[in-house]
């Protein structure tokens, strides 16, 4: 499936991903989170950036 | 109704393998994005239809996961790990206190609440020592205090940092150790995997998140016993116990409550996610 990067509008080929997974855009390098819309279709959102409390 | 839920805010390798493992075992596990839910906390009706009986809290953001855990526990849902365990493990000072109180070998640690007093503490401890934020992970902002000048610079930087938790100055002796530490994954009362973590060539910290390398570690019986005691002391559950080797035996410096086991999985034959799922299922049956 082909989707658009929300950051740079580049084309991203998405295969076998699960909701919540992070992929990066080959064009601009943005980290994108795979998200499901209400109708069940997949969209890409700009992922959260590392917070001070991230980790184990 | 799902049997288990997995609360996440980012799907790392660990969350992916947990989801796959449940699927393989035929366990109904519902992944729930913590960023996309809200909970009424003044109404204690059970929300088991959504979360199941047991929730695996796997948020990468510690405070998000911790508060979510409290909200779910208030609704009678068992969370792995519990609020109490997560709050102890999420704070290095509380962890040190619990370890020391339970007679578990741990590095000498001092806490101070102003820059000036932190300097006195560092001088008393002697150089070099290590300063660590009480919260946070992946070795973030952990710094060696090599001498008086470095200590002064680091403490001044700390003082300027916005988050007040950075002004809790947690200073620890620099343990003379080989360039590795030991990460042990404990599930319930059992050790499921143990690895050496070697620091990356350009770093002194051993965190896999900093590029550290994993190797299988065969624990000595006496070390395994200390590690299990440390896990029990913080309240038990699914934990990553970190130890350093010093002359005379290991010391425990950290216990992680949202354990990352990608490194351990890469070298260990044990089905770590499978063991975690089984542990969670057993909590339902109780």
Interface residues (C-beta under 8 A of the other chain):
Chain A: X18 X19 X20 X21 X22 X33 X47 X48 X51 X52 X53 X54 X55 X56
Chain B: X8 X9 X10 X11 X15 X16 X19 X31 X33 X35 X60 X61 X62 X63 X64 X90 X135 X136 X137 X138 X140 X163 X209 X240 X256 X257 X258 X259 X260
